Amino acid sequence: MCGAELIELPEGVQRVAAALLEKNHPHPPVMLDGAARTAQQAADALGVAVGQIAKSIIFRRIADDVAVLVVTSGDRRVDEAKVAALVGPLGRASAAFVKERTGFSIGGVSPVAHAVPSVTLIDQDLFRFEAVWAAAGHPHSVFKLHPQHLVTLTGAPVEDVVETPKSDDVLDALVHQNAMKMLAARADSVRAIAHNVPSPCVSVCRMDTGSGLCEGCFRTIDEIRDWGRSDDATKLRMWSDIRTRLAQTQPDAV
């Protein structure tokens, strides 16, 4: 990215882009068509899992009024008690406080290029993913990185800073993860099949409104509708698309 490209971006994104460029980060900020103020909005816009959104949560440390930044996985909730045990008692950070200390508005807080250096902690659960996305200084802007890049860019420690998922949530997550691994394995095995290509259907016919894909077979509604009248070559292409989607959104399954 050259200097001319930086001028076309909002001021906050320019600061983030410059900070990333200075650190030789390989992925500059990108502007999305719609707002990504929440982890779900960002995940929907990017076509990735909510957990792959590295959301920035700001607290105010009571002792010295310093901003405390917790970069956490989008499908996790910060455990304030765990954070306080690491950095000291915390208070609520108002929108004005966030803007003053970071230089960014809530919904676009980047983990880098803060106006005033923040005390930063990185959620260890982010390391479940090969690639994550973080806000880049504006509600419409994000940048891609590996969780380890957060450590390189911020110098912050990796800690357990989130609430422990409920046992039911853990069980559901394990069942879903196993189902995705089986689907990925089937996608690999069908490559050797030239005739009578089997359907990806696993009898879970529920469409995800965000991604537009079936939660069971990772096909679009049009692909499901067209499967019966498609030839084997087209079915194999669908399987290839399914595997690509799994690799992008469920990297642990592939």
C-alpha positions, 0 to 999 in steps of 0.5 A, spaced: 500 500 500 502 506 497 501 513 501 496 515 495 492 509 497 492 511 505 489 518 503 482 515 500 481 511 507 477 514 513 482 518 518 482 512 523 483 507 518 489 511 515 492 510 522 491 503 522 494 502 515 500 506 517 501 502 523 500 495 519 505 498 514 510 500 519 510 493 522 510 490 515 504 486 516 502 483 510 494 484 510 492 492 509 485 494 512 479 493 507 473 497 507 466 493 507 460 495 504 456 495 510 457 496 517 461 491 522 460 494 529 458 487 532 462 480 531 456 477 527 455 483 522 463 482 521 462 475 520 456 475 516 460 480 511 466 476 511 463 469 510 467 467 516 465 464 523 463 469 529 469 466 533 474 468 527 472 476 529 477 479 534 473 484 537 476 489 541 473 490 548 475 496 552 475 497 560 477 503 564 482 501 570 480 505 576 487 506 579 490 510 574 484 511 569 488 507 563 484 504 558 485 496 558 484 493 551 482 485 551 482 482 544 477 476 544 474 471 540 467 473 537 464 467 540 466 468 547 464 473 553 470 477 557 470 475 564 471 481 567 474 478 574 479 474 570 481 481 567 481 484 573 485 479 576 491 480 571 491 488 571 487 491 577 480 493 578 476 495 572 470 500 571 466 501 565 469 505 559 464 510 556 464 512 549 467 518 550 473 515 554 474 510 548 474 515 543 479 519 547 484 514 549 484 510 543 482 515 537 476 510 535 469 510 536 466 504 539 464 499 533 471 500 530 476 500 535 482 497 532 487 493 536 493 497 534 494 505 533 491 507 539 491 515 540 494 513 547 497 506 549 493 501 552 494 495 557 492 490 552 491 482 553 489 477 548 484 472 548 487 465 548 481 462 544 483 466 538 488 461 537 483 456 535 483 459 528 488 460 522 486 466 520 482 472 524 479 479 522 480 485 527 477 492 526 481 497 522 479 504 526 472 504 522 465 500 523 466 499 515 473 497 515 477 490 518 484 487 517 486 480 516 491 476 521 493 470 524 492 470 532 500 470 533 500 477 529 496 480 535 502 478 539 507 481 534 503 488 533 501 489 540 507 486 544 501 483 549 501 477 553 496 471 551 491 470 557 485 466 559 480 472 559 473 469 557 468 466 561 468 458 561 462 456 556 457 452 559 457 444 558 451 444 554 455 449 549 461 445 549 457 439 547 454 442 542 460 445 539 464 438 539 458 435 536 458 440 530 465 440 530 465 433 529 460 433 524 464 438 520 470 434 520 466 428 517 463 433 512 470 435 510 473 428 510 467 426 505 469 432 501 476 429 500 473 422 499 469 424 493 474 426 489 476 419 487 468 418 485 467 419 477 460 416 477 454 416 482 457 422 486 453 422 493 449 427 496 452 432 501 446 432 505 446 429 512 439 431 514 440 437 517 436 442 513 437 449 516 439 455 512 444 460 516 441 467 515 447 470 515 452 466 510 446 463 506 448 456 507 445 450 510 448 448 517 449 441 515 451 440 508 454 447 507 450 448 500 446 454 498 439 453 497 440 453 489 445 448 490 440 444 494 435 445 489 439 443 483 443 437 486 438 432 483 438 435 476 446 436 476 451 431 472 457 428 476 462 433 474 457 439 477 456 435 483 464 434 484 464 442 483 459 443 489 463 438 493 469 442 491 466 449 493 463 445 500 470 444 502 473 451 500 467 454 505 469 449 510 477 451 510 475 458 510 470 458 516 471 451 519 479 451 519 479 446 525 475 441 521 479 441 514 
